């Protein structure tokens, strides 16, 4: 048992690296926000436009970098829960895309996070259900947000998917009960 605990313990160097990385990213973010506030990047790059995506990206990069340094899959998953909203906010603030077009990316966060976590952990099977489930739901909502179809198609498709999920869960539960007997 002690070996497992020791494997999970971070070395002094890993702890230091994580803290230094977090501090350095925060300093860079603060300097970027200050320069934006001073108008160094032009009139279109204001603190109001870059604060939310900048801070979210900073937090995401802290988690991503420390996940890599510390080989921590939980931090990897969490990193994309910050990076994706940072990307969405930046696209909304600096392109013609709006939240109304981009919201399916929020729905896809568990799929995106699980995909990168699966790559890091090399445990694709463990993450496949999450990737497929949230990826499929996000894809259905993307049909509406892109204008390909309206809610009159999206809602029935979601109801069908919910029904299929219930049938799948019922069959899986029945199989597991049969194995217990």
C-alpha positions in Angstrom: 0.0 0.0 0.0 2.8 2.4 0.8 4.2 2.1 -2.7 0.9 3.4 -4.2 0.9 6.3 -1.8 4.5 7.1 -2.7 3.7 7.0 -6.4 1.0 9.6 -5.9 3.2 11.9 -3.8 4.6 14.8 -5.7 8.3 15.4 -5.4 9.6 18.6 -3.9 10.7 19.7 -7.4 7.2 19.0 -8.9 5.5 21.0 -6.2 8.0 23.9 -6.7 7.5 23.7 -10.5 3.8 23.8 -10.2 3.8 26.8 -7.9 6.4 28.7 -10.0 4.5 28.0 -13.1 1.2 29.3 -11.6 2.9 32.4 -10.3 4.6 33.1 -13.7 1.4 32.6 -15.7 -0.4 35.0 -13.3 2.3 37.6 -13.7 2.2 37.3 -17.5 -1.6 37.6 -17.4 -1.5 40.7 -15.2 1.1 42.4 -17.4 -1.0 41.6 -20.5 -4.1 43.0 -18.8 -2.2 46.1 -17.7 -0.8 46.7 -21.3 -4.3 46.2 -22.7 -5.6 48.8 -20.2 -2.9 51.2 -21.3 -3.9 50.8 -24.9 -0.6 49.2 -26.0 -2.3 46.7 -28.3 -4.7 49.2 -29.9 -8.2 50.5 -29.2 -9.9 47.2 -30.0 -8.0 45.2 -27.3 -9.5 46.5 -24.1 -9.4 45.1 -20.6 -13.2 44.5 -20.9 -12.6 42.3 -23.9 -9.5 40.4 -22.7 -10.0 40.0 -18.9 -12.4 37.0 -19.0 -10.7 35.0 -21.7 -7.3 36.0 -20.4 -7.9 34.9 -16.8 -9.7 31.7 -17.9 -6.8 30.9 -20.2 -4.3 31.6 -17.5 -6.0 29.2 -15.1 -6.4 26.6 -17.8 -2.7 26.9 -18.7 -1.7 26.6 -15.1 -3.7 23.3 -14.8 -2.4 22.1 -18.2 1.2 22.8 -17.5 1.1 21.3 -14.0 -0.8 18.3 -15.3 2.1 17.6 -17.7 4.8 18.3 -15.1 3.1 16.3 -12.4 1.5 13.7 -14.7 -1.9 14.5 -13.2 -4.9 13.4 -15.3 -7.4 15.3 -13.1 -5.5 18.5 -13.7 -5.5 17.8 -17.4 -9.3 17.3 -17.4 -9.8 20.5 -15.4 -7.5 22.5 -17.7 -9.8 22.2 -20.7 -12.8 23.2 -18.5 -11.1 26.6 -18.4 -9.4 26.6 -21.8 -12.6 26.0 -23.8 -14.6 28.8 -22.2 -11.5 31.1 -22.7 -11.5 30.2 -26.4 -15.3 30.8 -26.7 -15.1 34.2 -24.9 -12.2 35.3 -27.1 -14.0 34.2 -30.3 -17.1 36.0 -29.1 -15.1 39.2 -28.3 -12.8 39.3 -31.4 -14.7 37.7 -34.3 -18.1 37.8 -35.8 -19.0 34.6 -33.9 -21.3 35.0 -31.0 -22.2 33.0 -27.9 -25.4 32.0 -29.8 -23.2 30.2 -32.4 -20.6 29.0 -30.0 -22.6 27.6 -27.0 -22.3 23.9 -28.2 -18.6 24.1 -27.3 -19.7 24.5 -23.6 -21.7 21.3 -23.9 -18.7 19.6 -25.5 -16.3 20.5 -22.6 -16.6 17.1 -20.9 -15.9 15.4 -24.3 -12.9 17.7 -25.1 -11.5 17.3 -21.5 -11.9 13.6 -21.6 -10.3 13.3 -25.0 -7.1 15.1 -23.9 -7.1 13.2 -20.6 -7.5 9.9 -22.5 -4.5 10.9 -24.7 -2.4 11.7 -21.6 -3.5 8.6 -19.6 -3.6 6.3 -22.7 -6.8 5.0 -21.2 -9.2 5.6 -24.1 -11.8 3.0 -23.2 -12.4 4.7 -19.8 -13.2 8.0 -21.5 -14.9 6.8 -24.6 -18.5 7.0 -23.2 -18.1 10.6 -22.1 -16.5 11.6 -25.4 -19.3 10.0 -27.4 -22.1 11.2 -25.2 -21.2 14.8 -24.8 -19.7 15.0 -28.3 -23.0 13.7 -29.8 -25.1 16.1 -27.7 -22.9 19.0 -28.7 -23.1 18.0 -32.3 -26.9 18.0 -32.2 -27.0 21.4 -30.6 -24.5 22.6 -33.3 -27.1 21.8 -35.9 -29.3 24.5 -34.4 -26.5 27.0 -33.6 -25.1 26.8 -37.1 -28.5 27.4 -38.6 -28.6 24.1 -40.4 -31.9 23.2 -38.7 -34.2 24.6 -36.0 -35.4 23.6 -32.6 -38.2 21.7 -34.4 -35.6 19.1 -35.4 -33.1 19.4 -32.5 -35.6 18.8 -29.7 -37.1 15.6 -31.2 -33.5 14.3 -31.9 -32.6 15.0 -28.2 -35.7 13.1 -27.0 -34.8 10.1 -29.2 -31.2 10.2 -27.8 -32.6 10.4 -24.2 -34.8 7.4 -24.9 -31.9 5.4 -26.4 -29.8 6.3 -23.3 -32.5 4.9 -21.0 -32.8 1.7 -23.1 -29.0 1.3 -23.1 -28.8 1.8 -19.3 -31.7 -0.6 -18.7 -30.0 -3.3 -20.7 -26.6 -2.7 -19.0 -28.2 -2.9 -15.6 -30.0 -6.1 -16.5 -26.8 -7.7 -17.7 -25.0 -6.7 -14.5 -27.8 -8.1 -12.4 -27.6 -11.4 -14.4 -23.9 -11.6 -13.7 -24.6 -11.2 -10.0 -26.9 -14.2 -10.0 
